[in-house]
């Protein structure tokens, strides 16, 4: 066996410094990796030799990439080229579009840990419509209230949690709680920054999708990303033009939906509703585990699972959990069980929910008619009236913008405003979501939403969800099932 570290991503400043101190060369591009790995299937030479050839013949490697991707349709070779982008000064609204691409990695500036300044994006749509003043005045009023709420919330939080506040190591956490509740009143136009890591195939997909967007900010972002990427790797960023599928499909569906639904479509009650799930889920989980642990057909395993007693099923399922600790993923068989939720969530909650990219989620636009989420702490410091007054002012300006703009009115809405989300998740991923979002350290809004999801999931799949819960509760959950605490494996240092 032979394993070679073929490459790794490094800071672009380091690359530029290395280039300055070396003779001119053309092979400083990830395209050579894509081309050499593409040849593995047909060339008997070792991979490291193929890489050497690609580095020596960059133009030939680029032609090879274009032929393999364009003529042969093997887009997967572009996945060997990886890019890192710093994206600074985009709006929170734009972040939601960027982070829709599930096979990428994101880390963004947190409104929970960092005290916000007053930086925000003024959309081109607003400026061209002559509405900049009312937009800016509204955002500045929201930001002023944010700072006022933060100054009120900080002493309230420290006083409420006096025991925690007695230790200086907890001060940053308590301070963060004040920031995270104050942020509910700031807008989706608030400037953000993030680091993005993605391969060339997903980069090309992002560029193509954004080229068809109506929002000017997304088109500008798209152009900047494309200009940077094509200079480095022109042979693997090919399909980048706007297209009717991305530009028109949802608009045409929306128009037809209005005809089909009429003005009085059923709204539905409750902020988190389980609307669909895998029937007979517990038996299907047992059947899936029997299938991967035997040589029988799935049908035979499913018939056997139905014939087992509850005690026999429980005893069998316990084997799937007995060595699992809070950071372990449930076995892959848990992915055969699905749950689908129709939810109304705040922008603050959605900012966290969207990070669970292995789930399937589609959304409606933010809608003031769905109300606004008021942090309990804001009520506790007698600031509810002031908070709701700002929400009403924001709603009035939103109505004005919506009448004047084709797109972009949502920028003025706040983190407290809500949207409806259709969220499908398998039970394996639901375990992961629960571990993070039901934990006591999780933000209260998403903790409440996920708590409702888990409660409803347990009602329809009680056995499959037996060990689900937050990280903090896991030892007790485990103890109830096995009569003892799990032995924690610590990483080697």
RODO-2510 file (C-alpha; in nm, 4 decimals, decimal comma):
residues 493
     n   res          X          Y          Z
     1     x     0,0000     0,0000     0,0000
     2     x     0,1146     0,3517    -0,0813
     3     x    -0,0567     0,6754     0,0201
     4     x     0,0641     1,0143    -0,1047
     5     x    -0,0582     1,3539     0,0136
     6     x    -0,1334     1,4967    -0,3315
     7     x    -0,2124     1,8504    -0,2177
     8     x    -0,4058     2,0713     0,0185
     9     x    -0,5543     2,4161     0,0166
    10     x    -0,3378     2,6966     0,1485
    11     x    -0,3857     3,0701     0,1928
    12     x    -0,3749     3,2647    -0,1363
    13     x    -0,1279     3,5134     0,0168
    14     x     0,1150     3,2249     0,0727
    15     x     0,0663     3,1157    -0,2879
    16     x     0,1428     3,4658    -0,4166
    17     x     0,4559     3,4884    -0,1998
    18     x     0,5770     3,1520    -0,3308
    19     x     0,5128     3,2646    -0,6892
    20     x     0,7199     3,5800    -0,6368
    21     x     1,0172     3,3771    -0,5187
    22     x     1,0126     3,1193    -0,7978
    23     x     1,0582     3,1246    -1,1762
    24     x     0,7392     3,1894    -1,3793
    25     x     0,5223     2,8789    -1,3989
    26     x     0,1762     2,7882    -1,5296
    27     x     0,0984     2,4923    -1,3093
    28     x    -0,0248     2,6852    -1,0045
    29     x    -0,3843     2,5792    -1,0629
    30     x    -0,6116     2,3036    -0,9243
    31     x    -0,6925     2,2041    -1,2830
    32     x    -0,3898     1,9739    -1,2921
    33     x    -0,5368     1,7642    -1,0110
    34     x    -0,8689     1,7343    -1,1917
    35     x    -0,7011     1,6380    -1,5184
    36     x    -0,4655     1,3829    -1,3635
    37     x    -0,7379     1,2130    -1,1592
    38     x    -0,9638     1,2061    -1,4639
    39     x    -0,6969     1,0009    -1,6443
    40     x    -0,6758     0,7357    -1,3698
    41     x    -0,9634     0,5371    -1,5210
    42     x    -0,7844     0,4935    -1,8565
    43     x    -0,4122     0,5383    -1,7920
    44     x    -0,2185     0,2590    -1,6153
    45     x     0,0485     0,4907    -1,4725
    46     x     0,0439     0,5704    -1,0982
    47     x    -0,1530     0,8747    -0,9922
    48     x     0,1561     1,0671    -0,8825
    49     x     0,3060     1,0254    -1,2330
    50     x    -0,0163     1,1446    -1,3920
    51     x    -0,0028     1,4547    -1,1723
    52     x     0,3539     1,5209    -1,2843
    53     x     0,2473     1,4981    -1,6487
    54     x    -0,0453     1,7355    -1,5918
    55     x     0,1786     1,9896    -1,4200
    56     x     0,4255     1,9751    -1,7098
    57     x     0,1534     2,0143    -1,9736
    58     x    -0,1020     2,2565    -1,8281
    59     x    -0,2694     2,3566    -2,1575
    60     x    -0,3118     1,9917    -2,2509
    61     x    -0,4537     1,9253    -1,9049
    62     x    -0,7033     2,2061    -1,9573
    63     x    -0,8125     2,0650    -2,2938
    64     x    -0,8528     1,7286    -2,1276
    65     x    -1,0717     1,8801    -1,8559
    66     x    -1,2939     2,0540    -2,1103
    67     x    -1,3373     1,7370    -2,3159
    68     x    -1,4116     1,5192    -2,0160
    69     x    -1,6555     1,7651    -1,8580
    70     x    -1,8243     1,9092    -2,1671
    71     x    -1,8155     1,6311    -2,4281
    72     x    -1,8225     1,3259    -2,2018
    73     x    -2,0341     1,4776    -1,9232
    74     x    -1,8110     1,3641    -1,6365
    75     x    -1,8555     1,6649    -1,4090
    76     x    -1,7250     1,4742    -1,1082
    77     x    -1,3620     1,5374    -1,2099
    78     x    -1,4158     1,9056    -1,1238
    79     x    -1,4793     1,8032    -0,7631
    80     x    -1,1053     1,7461    -0,7141
    81     x    -1,0419     2,1219    -0,7420
    82     x    -1,1273     2,3086    -0,4208
    83     x    -1,1646     2,6827    -0,3636
    84     x    -1,1855     2,9040    -0,0550
    85     x    -1,3584     3,2423    -0,0687
    86     x    -1,3739     3,5238     0,1854
    87     x    -1,7108     3,6946     0,1358
    88     x    -1,7282     4,0240     0,3230
    89     x    -2,0006     4,2870     0,3372
    90     x    -2,2928     4,0848     0,2024
    91     x    -2,6367     4,1069     0,3589
    92     x    -2,7955     3,8490     0,5858
    93     x    -3,0575     3,8043     0,3145
    94     x    -2,7900     3,7135     0,0597
    95     x    -2,6347     3,4674     0,3045
    96     x    -2,9522     3,2617     0,2952
    97     x    -2,9149     3,2205    -0,0804
    98     x    -2,5416     3,1404    -0,0610
    99     x    -2,5930     2,8739     0,2021
   100     x    -2,8588     2,6885     0,0032
   101     x    -2,5814     2,4906    -0,1671
   102     x    -2,5614     2,1882     0,0584
   103     x    -2,2319     2,0325    -0,0556
   104     x    -2,0229     2,3326     0,0497
   105     x    -1,8759     2,4432     0,3813
   106     x    -1,9589     2,7735     0,5498
   107     x    -1,8527     2,9590     0,8608
   108     x    -2,0162     3,2965     0,9132
   109     x    -1,9826     3,5926     1,1437
   110     x    -2,2093     3,5262     1,4409
   111     x    -2,4645     3,7799     1,5570
   112     x    -2,4680     3,5829     1,8798
   113     x    -2,1043     3,6290     1,9788
   114     x    -2,0090     3,9574     1,8109
   115     x    -2,1645     4,2916     1,9014
   116     x    -2,3041     4,4360     1,5816
   117     x    -2,2019     4,7711     1,4465
   118     x    -2,4291     4,9695     1,2183
   119     x    -2,3081     4,8321     0,8831
   120     x    -2,5795     4,7376     0,6376
   121     x    -2,6370     4,6930     0,2663
   122     x    -2,8473     4,9450     0,0743
   123     x    -2,9838     4,7385    -0,2174
   124     x    -2,9561     4,8726    -0,5721
   125     x    -3,3293     4,8113    -0,6091
   126     x    -3,4017     5,0539    -0,3235
   127     x    -3,1636     5,3211    -0,4520
   128     x    -3,2964     5,3096    -0,8098
   129     x    -3,6549     5,3402    -0,6818
   130     x    -3,5647     5,6606    -0,4936
   131     x    -3,6439     5,5004    -0,1569
   132     x    -3,2988     5,5153    -0,0005
   133     x    -3,3871     5,7705     0,2701
   134     x    -3,6841     5,5868     0,4199
   135     x    -3,4933     5,2593     0,3978
   136     x    -3,1810     5,3958     0,5692
   137     x    -3,3837     5,5797     0,8347
   138     x    -3,5670     5,2568     0,9205
   139     x    -3,2497     5,0494     0,9422
   140     x    -3,0814     5,3119     1,1612
   141     x    -3,3819     5,3143     1,3949
   142     x    -3,3668     4,9346     1,4196
   143     x    -2,9943     4,9480     1,4958
   144     x    -3,0449     5,2170     1,7605
   145     x    -3,2994     4,9971     1,9349
   146     x    -3,0593     4,7014     1,9098
   147     x    -2,7939     4,8921     2,1053
   148     x    -3,0524     5,0106     2,3579
   149     x    -3,1875     4,6586     2,4097
   150     x    -2,8384     4,5181     2,4479
   151     x    -2,7534     4,7693     2,7225
   152     x    -3,0753     4,6750     2,9058
   153     x    -3,0455     4,3017     2,8498
   154     x    -2,6871     4,2645     2,9671
   155     x    -2,7505     4,3513     3,3360
   156     x    -3,0795     4,1597     3,3284
   157     x    -2,9055     3,8423     3,2051
   158     x    -2,6202     3,8742     3,4552
   159     x    -2,8683     3,9274     3,7389
   160     x    -3,0937     3,6414     3,6311
   161     x    -2,8022     3,3976     3,6215
   162     x    -2,6150     3,5229     3,9274
   163     x    -2,4511     3,1868     3,9960
   164     x    -2,3046     3,1704     3,6456
   165     x    -2,2083     3,5377     3,6594
   166     x    -2,0061     3,4695     3,9734
   167     x    -1,7396     3,3064     3,7539
   168     x    -1,5612     3,5297     3,5037
   169     x    -1,5249     3,2397     3,2597
   170     x    -1,9033     3,2578     3,2012
   171     x    -1,9155     3,6310     3,1282
   172     x    -1,8616     3,5937     2,7530
   173     x    -2,1455     3,3411     2,7341
   174     x    -2,3865     3,5605     2,9324
   175     x    -2,2866     3,8631     2,7269
   176     x    -2,3624     3,6563     2,4165
   177     x    -2,7116     3,5811     2,5439
   178     x    -2,7802     3,9538     2,5666
   179     x    -2,6494     4,0091     2,2120
   180     x    -2,8485     3,7206     2,0649
   181     x    -3,1785     3,8514     2,2011
   182     x    -3,1091     4,2129     2,1040
   183     x    -3,0351     4,1052     1,7446
   184     x    -3,4008     4,0115     1,6840
   185     x    -3,4676     4,3757     1,5974
   186     x    -3,1911     4,4211     1,3355
   187     x    -3,2595     4,3804     0,9652
   188     x    -3,1823     4,1265     0,6987
   189     x    -2,9834     4,4058     0,5303
   190     x    -2,7245     4,3841     0,8110
   191     x    -2,3771     4,3216     0,6720
   192     x    -2,2259     3,9795     0,7321
   193     x    -1,9144     3,7921     0,6332
   194     x    -1,8343     3,4277     0,5871
   195     x    -1,5725     3,1846     0,4685
   196     x    -1,6820     2,9408     0,1978
   197     x    -1,5074     2,6226     0,0851
   198     x    -1,6410     2,4436    -0,2198
   199     x    -1,5249     2,2315    -0,5085
   200     x    -1,5309     2,3494    -0,8699
   201     x    -1,8399     2,1516    -0,9592
   202     x    -2,0442     2,3187    -0,6862
   203     x    -1,8842     2,6534    -0,7645
   204     x    -1,9978     2,6263    -1,1244
   205     x    -2,3487     2,5355    -1,0023
   206     x    -2,3551     2,8408    -0,7730
   207     x    -2,2388     3,0726    -1,0513
   208     x    -2,4978     2,9379    -1,2961
   209     x    -2,7798     2,9607    -1,0402
   210     x    -2,6895     3,3152    -0,9297
   211     x    -2,6616     3,4352    -1,2901
   212     x    -3,0385     3,3868    -1,3131
   213     x    -3,1277     3,5676    -0,9894
   214     x    -3,3218     3,8936    -0,9963
   215     x    -3,1593     4,0379    -0,6836
   216     x    -2,8800     4,2758    -0,7847
   217     x    -2,6643     4,1877    -0,4830
   218     x    -2,6552     3,8208    -0,5836
   219     x    -2,5691     3,9030    -0,9447
   220     x    -2,2862     4,1307    -0,8293
   221     x    -2,1552     3,8602    -0,5936
   222     x    -2,1798     3,6098    -0,8749
   223     x    -1,9736     3,8242    -1,1108
   224     x    -1,6991     3,8794    -0,8518
   225     x    -1,6730     3,5066    -0,7733
   226     x    -1,6729     3,4105    -1,1409
   227     x    -1,3976     3,6587    -1,2327
   228     x    -1,1740     3,5202    -0,9579
   229     x    -1,2411     3,1539    -1,0364
   230     x    -1,2103     3,1646    -1,4152
   231     x    -0,8637     3,3204    -1,3964
   232     x    -0,7411     3,0328    -1,1804
   233     x    -0,9280     2,7405    -1,3354
   234     x    -1,0911     2,8247    -1,6710
   235     x    -1,1183     2,4639    -1,7886
   236     x    -1,3443     2,3393    -1,5075
   237     x    -1,5830     2,6368    -1,4706
   238     x    -1,7782     2,5998    -1,7960
   239     x    -2,1575     2,6177    -1,7592
   240     x    -2,2088     2,9643    -1,6102
   241     x    -2,4777     3,1423    -1,8117
   242     x    -2,8241     3,2408    -1,6913
   243     x    -3,0928     2,9977    -1,8058
   244     x    -3,4705     2,9720    -1,8197
   245     x    -3,4851     2,6781    -1,5790
   246     x    -3,3329     2,8806    -1,2942
   247     x    -3,4816     3,2146    -1,3949
   248     x    -3,8406     3,1251    -1,4781
   249     x    -3,9481     2,7949    -1,3212
   250     x    -4,0426     2,9149    -0,9723
   251     x    -4,2028     3,2339    -1,1057
   252     x    -4,4253     3,0325    -1,3385
   253     x    -4,5115     2,7875    -1,0591
   254     x    -4,6005     3,0800    -0,8309
   255     x    -4,8302     3,2308    -1,0933
   256     x    -5,0086     2,9000    -1,1537
   257     x    -5,0335     2,8304    -0,7785
   258     x    -5,2330     3,1536    -0,7347
   259     x    -5,4802     3,0308    -0,9947
   260     x    -5,5104     2,6877    -0,8337
   261     x    -5,5271     2,7968    -0,4693
   262     x    -5,7309     3,1136    -0,4922
   263     x    -5,7262     3,3820    -0,2214
   264     x    -5,8423     3,1628     0,0680
   265     x    -5,5877     2,8805     0,0838
   266     x    -5,5817     2,7009     0,4211
   267     x    -5,3218     2,8604     0,6479
   268     x    -5,2787     2,5825     0,9042
   269     x    -5,2323     2,6123     1,2793
   270     x    -4,9242     2,5671     1,4946
   271     x    -4,5664     2,6751     1,4327
   272     x    -4,4288     2,3196     1,4005
   273     x    -4,6510     2,0538     1,2463
   274     x    -4,5571     1,6997     1,1447
   275     x    -4,7351     1,6622     0,8115
   276     x    -4,5891     1,3368     0,6793
   277     x    -4,3741     1,0484     0,8017
   278     x    -4,2630     0,6971     0,7142
   279     x    -4,5495     0,4711     0,8236
   280     x    -4,4703     0,1851     1,0599
   281     x    -4,1301     0,3440     1,1138
   282     x    -4,0151     0,1384     1,4120
   283     x    -4,0757    -0,1890     1,2293
   284     x    -3,9045    -0,0582     0,9174
   285     x    -3,5979     0,0368     1,1199
   286     x    -3,5812    -0,3126     1,2707
   287     x    -3,6249    -0,4586     0,9205
   288     x    -3,3437    -0,2426     0,7791
   289     x    -3,1086    -0,3496     1,0589
   290     x    -3,2040    -0,7164     1,0068
   291     x    -3,1394    -0,6746     0,6340
   292     x    -2,7856    -0,5389     0,6766
   293     x    -2,7127    -0,8049     0,9391
   294     x    -2,8289    -1,1067     0,7367
   295     x    -2,8572    -1,2439     0,3822
   296     x    -3,2384    -1,2202     0,3609
   297     x    -3,4421    -0,9973     0,1287
   298     x    -3,5860    -0,6801     0,2732
   299     x    -3,9391    -0,8174     0,2372
   300     x    -3,8481    -1,1193     0,4480
   301     x    -3,6856    -0,8966     0,7106
   302     x    -3,9890    -0,6685     0,7217
   303     x    -4,2210    -0,9681     0,7708
   304     x    -3,9963    -1,0976     1,0484
   305     x    -3,9849    -0,7541     1,2166
   306     x    -4,3638    -0,7368     1,2312
   307     x    -4,3741    -1,0741     1,3987
   308     x    -4,1339    -0,9817     1,6804
   309     x    -4,2641    -0,8805     2,0203
   310     x    -4,2044    -0,5263     2,1484
   311     x    -3,9495    -0,6679     2,3932
   312     x    -3,7621    -0,8500     2,1149
   313     x    -3,7542    -0,5379     1,8983
   314     x    -3,6323    -0,3276     2,1894
   315     x    -3,3594    -0,5742     2,2749
   316     x    -3,2421    -0,5813     1,9117
   317     x    -3,2459    -0,2023     1,8743
   318     x    -3,0471    -0,1560     2,1951
   319     x    -2,7552    -0,3235     2,0188
   320     x    -2,7568    -0,0346     1,7689
   321     x    -2,7096     0,2161     2,0531
   322     x    -2,5094     0,0482     2,3261
   323     x    -2,1694     0,1784     2,2086
   324     x    -2,2968     0,5154     2,0831
   325     x    -2,1796     0,8324     2,2546
   326     x    -2,3219     1,1832     2,2129
   327     x    -2,0854     1,2722     1,9244
   328     x    -2,1490     0,9468     1,7310
   329     x    -2,3921     0,9412     1,4400
   330     x    -2,6743     0,6894     1,4511
   331     x    -2,6336     0,3950     1,2125
   332     x    -2,7116     0,4598     0,8472
   333     x    -3,0223     0,2389     0,8611
   334     x    -3,1934     0,5223     1,0507
   335     x    -3,1933     0,7173     0,7219
   336     x    -3,4767     0,4980     0,5895
   337     x    -3,7195     0,6743     0,8241
   338     x    -3,8346     1,0211     0,7128
   339     x    -4,0354     1,2967     0,8785
   340     x    -4,1688     1,6096     0,7108
   341     x    -4,2575     1,9257     0,9033
   342     x    -4,4382     2,2430     0,8037
   343     x    -4,2914     2,5134     1,0264
   344     x    -4,3152     2,8859     1,0871
   345     x    -3,9791     3,0122     1,2118
   346     x    -3,8098     3,3451     1,2757
   347     x    -3,5177     3,4623     1,0646
   348     x    -3,2977     3,4048     1,3702
   349     x    -3,4118     3,0450     1,3960
   350     x    -3,3841     2,9857     1,0222
   351     x    -3,0258     3,1162     1,0213
   352     x    -2,9396     2,8127     1,2352
   353     x    -3,1828     2,5646     1,0813
   354     x    -3,0416     2,6203     0,7320
   355     x    -2,7028     2,4917     0,8442
   356     x    -2,8435     2,1375     0,8598
   357     x    -2,7901     2,0924     0,4895
   358     x    -2,8421     1,7153     0,4802
   359     x    -3,2086     1,7816     0,5484
   360     x    -3,4344     1,8926     0,2634
   361     x    -3,5876     2,2360     0,3070
   362     x    -3,7805     2,4729     0,0861
   363     x    -3,9142     2,8068     0,2018
   364     x    -4,1680     3,0774     0,1369
   365     x    -4,0604     3,4439     0,1510
   366     x    -4,0575     3,6251     0,4841
   367     x    -4,4120     3,7368     0,5579
   368     x    -4,5099     4,0000     0,8186
   369     x    -4,8571     3,8417     0,8293
   370     x    -4,6974     3,5492     1,0161
   371     x    -4,6111     3,7812     1,3049
   372     x    -4,2779     3,8335     1,4775
   373     x    -4,0911     3,6359     1,7418
   374     x    -4,0364     3,8352     2,0621
   375     x    -3,7559     3,7111     2,2904
   376     x    -3,8924     3,6418     2,6413
   377     x    -3,6072     3,8481     2,7853
   378     x    -3,7281     4,1543     2,5902
   379     x    -4,0645     4,1197     2,7619
   380     x    -3,8920     4,0672     3,0973
   381     x    -3,7161     4,4062     3,0741
   382     x    -4,0468     4,5769     2,9823
   383     x    -3,9366     4,6535     2,6269
   384     x    -4,2095     4,4618     2,4454
   385     x    -4,4074     4,7738     2,3491
   386     x    -4,0988     4,9446     2,2086
   387     x    -3,9994     4,6259     2,0264
   388     x    -4,3444     4,5805     1,8686
   389     x    -4,3511     4,9484     1,7755
   390     x    -4,0346     4,8988     1,5729
   391     x    -4,1807     4,5850     1,4128
   392     x    -4,4905     4,7814     1,3081
   393     x    -4,2784     5,0644     1,1650
   394     x    -4,0767     4,8036     0,9752
   395     x    -4,3941     4,6410     0,8422
   396     x    -4,5223     4,9766     0,7138
   397     x    -4,1967     5,0444     0,5299
   398     x    -4,1951     4,6872     0,3952
   399     x    -4,5459     4,7384     0,2530
   400     x    -4,4257     5,0561     0,0811
   401     x    -4,1166     4,8858    -0,0619
   402     x    -4,3162     4,5867    -0,1810
   403     x    -4,5490     4,8121    -0,3804
   404     x    -4,2567     4,9892    -0,5481
   405     x    -4,0055     4,7054    -0,5974
   406     x    -4,0114     4,3843    -0,7989
   407     x    -3,7654     4,2255    -0,5531
   408     x    -3,5775     4,3425    -0,2444
   409     x    -3,8465     4,4526     0,0016
   410     x    -3,7405     4,1759     0,2413
   411     x    -3,4109     4,3535     0,3167
   412     x    -3,5864     4,5822     0,5657
   413     x    -3,7445     4,2990     0,7659
   414     x    -3,5857     4,1944     1,0942
   415     x    -3,4504     3,8773     1,2499
   416     x    -3,7814     3,8584     1,4397
   417     x    -3,9865     3,8254     1,1211
   418     x    -4,0996     3,4820     1,0147
   419     x    -4,1219     3,2576     0,7133
   420     x    -4,2805     2,9210     0,6475
   421     x    -4,0421     2,6282     0,5911
   422     x    -4,1090     2,2782     0,4621
   423     x    -3,8463     2,0600     0,6280
   424     x    -3,7878     1,6905     0,5557
   425     x    -3,5352     1,5003     0,7628
   426     x    -3,4429     1,1382     0,8213
   427     x    -3,4165     1,0084     1,1758
   428     x    -3,0388     0,9727     1,1581
   429     x    -3,0023     1,3434     1,0826
   430     x    -3,2702     1,4254     1,3398
   431     x    -3,0490     1,2672     1,6079
   432     x    -2,7671     1,5023     1,5036
   433     x    -2,9958     1,8073     1,5005
   434     x    -3,1298     1,7193     1,8445
   435     x    -2,7813     1,6688     1,9912
   436     x    -2,6859     2,0236     1,8867
   437     x    -3,0107     2,2164     1,9086
   438     x    -3,1781     2,0669     2,2158
   439     x    -2,8635     2,1092     2,4222
   440     x    -2,8863     2,3670     2,7022
   441     x    -2,6156     2,5763     2,5347
   442     x    -2,8238     2,6051     2,2153
   443     x    -3,0064     2,9274     2,1326
   444     x    -3,3541     2,9263     2,2900
   445     x    -3,5547     2,9866     1,9692
   446     x    -3,4243     2,6897     1,7721
   447     x    -3,4195     2,4811     2,0900
   448     x    -3,7961     2,5321     2,1201
   449     x    -3,8583     2,4531     1,7523
   450     x    -3,6480     2,1356     1,7547
   451     x    -3,8063     2,0325     2,0846
   452     x    -4,1471     2,0391     1,9170
   453     x    -4,0119     1,8385     1,6242
   454     x    -3,8705     1,5724     1,8565
   455     x    -4,1897     1,5478     2,0595
   456     x    -4,3943     1,4807     1,7464
   457     x    -4,1349     1,2386     1,6076
   458     x    -4,1441     1,0347     1,9280
   459     x    -4,5222     1,0075     1,8994
   460     x    -4,4995     0,8248     1,5651
   461     x    -4,1623     0,6458     1,6020
   462     x    -4,1103     0,5997     1,9768
   463     x    -3,8592     0,3157     1,9527
   464     x    -3,6491     0,4694     1,6740
   465     x    -3,6243     0,7953     1,8726
   466     x    -3,5484     0,6312     2,2080
   467     x    -3,1979     0,7774     2,2472
   468     x    -3,2624     1,1167     2,0925
   469     x    -3,1896     1,4343     2,2902
   470     x    -2,9419     1,7155     2,3515
   471     x    -2,5751     1,6591     2,4378
   472     x    -2,6323     1,7689     2,7961
   473     x    -2,9196     1,5208     2,8453
   474     x    -2,7500     1,2275     2,6723
   475     x    -2,5936     1,0641     2,9838
   476     x    -2,9308     1,0557     3,1588
   477     x    -3,1120     0,9282     2,8465
   478     x    -2,8498     0,6563     2,8096
   479     x    -2,8744     0,5664     3,1764
   480     x    -3,2521     0,5221     3,1538
   481     x    -3,2068     0,2708     2,8730
   482     x    -2,8940     0,0856     2,9881
   483     x    -2,8896     0,1465     3,3636
   484     x    -2,5493     0,3180     3,3582
   485     x    -2,3707     0,6186     3,2105
   486     x    -2,1798     0,5678     2,8831
   487     x    -1,8036     0,5518     2,9128
   488     x    -1,6785     0,8642     2,7391
   489     x    -1,3941     0,8198     2,4899
   490     x    -1,1660     1,1190     2,4986
   491     x    -0,9561     1,2152     2,1958
   492     x    -0,5846     1,1440     2,2110
   493     x    -0,3774     1,4600     2,2539
***
